[in-house]
Amino acid sequence: LFVLPILICFFAFNTFPLINAVVYSLTDSRGFGDFNWVGFQNYFDMFKDSRILNSYLFTFKFAITATIVVNVISICLAVLLNSKIKGKTIYRTLFFLPVVSAPAAVAMVWRWMFNSKYGLINNVLSTIGLKGPEWLLQPNSAMIAIVIVGIWSMIGYNMIILLAGLQEISPTYYEAAEIDGAGPVTKFFSITLPLVTPTLFFVVITTLIGALQVFDVIYMMIDRKNEVIPRVQSTVMLFFTYSFERNMKGYGSAIIILLFLVILVVTFIQLKLQKKWVHY
């Protein structure tokens, strides 16, 4: 009885929408009950759609790059903030601020900063004699800009989680290592990194899942009429385009169900591989 309210909410907001999406993916629904059963035709059509392939290529590039860079920077910051330095609370707050900021507002600020004509970044580059690229108007530079914003947005959360994991490590390990003459680098790779792997495993999974679902940053930063949009369009953004702009809810549901299955497989592989590098 105590957990029943949570179970009801979980079914209403998680399980039911998932089942509904599966049903929609087997139809040619355009909303408001107007649909015909088409079976797996939407899934067959997806493999013929070049936009789907391009969206998956971009999504995986973004997810892999962001996951690696975010967790490397996060663990370095967590180690630094776990040491005895002045103003640790201020630094933690500053690094965590992007996490609690509204994604739409963050994306709009970065969009202004990456503006090729009057943006802050190109103005700074011009002061040192460098000509900045047209960040959001070229496929490669737009990809870099999106990755930068994604990384900046995710570092704070991972840093706090890793910091909590670091604080669970007993100081006696470091004291024993110092007696044996171990330096900071040796202590990091022999003590800190192995003992923080359970927490690191958690943040790697959550970061990768979140990155595979990237949407708001791209939607707010890249104009819909921009010519680079097909090259920097994530799978979730393509789902939004088909479902709500083209009103092809059946096809859009098939796109998101396929992404769900991909995330499921990727997470399953990570759970299997963790036995080789996670130390409990």
N, C-alpha and C positions, 0 to 999 in steps of 0.2 A: 504493500500500500504506500509506503514511503517513497519508493522509486517510481511508482505509477505515473505521477505528473511528468517526470523526466522522460519516461518511455513514450508517453503520449506525444510530447513535444518532438522527440526524436523521430517518431513515425510520421508526424504531420509535416515536419520541415526537412527531413532527410530521406526516409524510406519511401514515403508516398511520392515525392517528386521524382525519385529515381525510377520507381515502377512506372510512373506516368510518362517519363521521358522514353523508356524502353518501348512502351505501347505506341507513343507518337512516332518513334523512329521506324515503325513498321507500317506507317500510313503516309499518305500524301497530304496530310493535314495542313490547312492554312488558317486554322483557328476557328473558334465559334462553332465547333461540332461538325464542320464541313470537311469530311475526309473519306478516303477509300483505302481499303487494305491493299498494300502493295508488297507485303512480305519483306524480303531482304533486298529489294530493288534499290533502296536508298544507299545501302552499304555497297552494292555493286557499282552504283554510279559514282560513289566517292573515289574509287580506285581509278576512275577515268578522268577525274577532275584534277587538273594540274594545280589549281589553287590550293587544294587540300594538301598535296605533296609539298608545295612551297611553304605552306603554313607550318607543317610538321618540321621541315628542315630548319626554318627560322626558330621555331619554338625550342627544338632540341639544342641548337647552337646557343641560344640565349640561356636556357636552363643549365647546360653543362658549364658554360663560362661563368655565369653568375654563382652557381653553387661552389665551384672551386675557389674563385676570387673572394667571395663573401666569407667563406669559412676560414680561409687562410688569414685574411685581415682580422676577422673576428677573434680568432684564437690569439693572435699577436696582441691585439688591444686588451683582451681579457687578462693575459699574462702580465702586461704592463700595469693595468689597473688593479691587479691583485698584489702588486708589490707595494712597498712603502714609499709613496710619493705624495706630495702636497696637493690638495684640491681634488682628490679622487672622486668625491661626490659630484663636484661640478662637471668633471669630465664625463662621468657616467650619464649625467642628465643630458649633456650636450649630444652625446652619441646616441642616446635613446630618443631624442626629440623627433627625428623623422618617422619613428614607428607610430607615435601618437598623433602625428599631423595628418590632416585630411589628404588622401591620395590625389584628389582632383586639384586641390590648391597647390600641392607639391609639384605636380606635373605642369601646371600653368606657370609656376615660377621658373622651373627648369626650361620650359619652352621659350620663355623670354631670354634666359641666359644663353641658350643655344642659337638665338636668332642671328643670322649671318650678317645683318646690316647694323643693328644697334644693340646686340646682345653683349652681356658683360664679358663672356669668355673671349670672344673675338676682339673686343676692345682692349682687354689685357694683353692678348697676343700681339696686337698692333703696336703697343707701347714698347715691346722688345724687338720690333722689326719683323714680326712673323705675320703672314697672312692666314687668317683662320679659314677653315673650310666652310662650305654651306652645309652646316651640320644636319639639318632636317630635310634637305632637298636632294641629297645624294644617298643611295642605298647603303654603302659601306659606312659613311659617317653617321647616318641615321641609326644604324645598328649599334655603333659605338655609343652614341648618345643615349639610346634606350638602355643599354647594358649599364652604363655609368649611373643612371638614375635608379635602375633596379638594385644595383649593388648598394648605393647610398641609402636606399630605403630599408634594406634588410639587415645591414650590419649591426645596428643597435640591438635588435631583438636577440640575434644569435650571440652577441657579445655578453649580454646579461645572463643568458642561459649557460654559456660556457664559464662565465665568472662564478656562477653558483656551483658548477661542477668542480672548478678549481679549489674553491673554498672547502670542499668536502675531502680534499687530499690531506692526510695527516702530515704535519710539519716534521715528524720524526724521520720520515724518508729523506727529507732534504738535509736534516742534521747528520744523519748517518752518511749521506753522500759527501757532505763537506768534510767529515772526518777522513773519508777515503781519498780526499783531494779532488773531487769532481768540480768542474767549473760550471758556469751558467748554461752553456750549450749542452754539456753532457747531462746535466740535471733535467733540462727541458726534454731531450729526446729519450732519456732512460727512465724518467719518473713522471714528469708532467704529462707528456703526450700519451703514454700507455694508459695511465690512470684516468685520463679525461676522455678516453675513447667511447665509453658508454654515452656520455653527454654529447660528444661530437657526432656519434652515430644518429642520435635523435635530431640534431640540428641539420645534418646532411639530408635526412629524409624529408623533414618539413620544408627545408629550403628548396629542394628539388621539386617537391609537389607544388609548392607555391609558384615556383618559376615556370612550371609547365602550364600553369593557369593564368599567366600574365595577360592582362587586358587593359586596366585603367590607365597605365602609363602611356601605352601606345595610342589609345583612343583619345587621350587629352593632348598629347604632344604632336601627333601627326595629323594634319588636316585631311579630311576625307577626300578632298580633290587633289591631294598631293600625288604626284606620279610615282613616288617610291612606295606607296601603300601596299602594292602586291608583294613587295620584297621584304617588308617588315611587318607582315600581318600574322599575328599569332593564331593558333587554332581556336581559342576562345573568342577572339575577335571575329574570326570567320563564322563561328556559330552565331554570334550576335548579328552579323550582316545578313545571313540567310534567314534567321528566325524572325528578326524584328524589323529589318529594313526591306527585305524581299518577301517577307511574310511566308516563307517556306518552312513552317515549323516542323514538319516531318523530317525533312532533309537536315535541318539544323539539329534536331534531336539525335539523329544518327551520327552527326559529327561529334557531339558531346559525349555520346555513349562510347564511341570508339576511343576518345581521349580518356574516358574513365577506365576503359580496359587497358589502355597503354600504361596509365599511371599505376594500375593494379599490378601489372606484370613487372614494371620497373621496381616497385616497392617490394614485391615478392623476391626478386633477384637480389635486392639489397639485403633483405632479411636473411637470405641464404649465405651471402658473401660475408656478412658481419662476423661469422664464426672464425674467419681467418685474420681479422684485424682488431676486433673489439675485445678488450680484456675486462672481465667482470671480477 
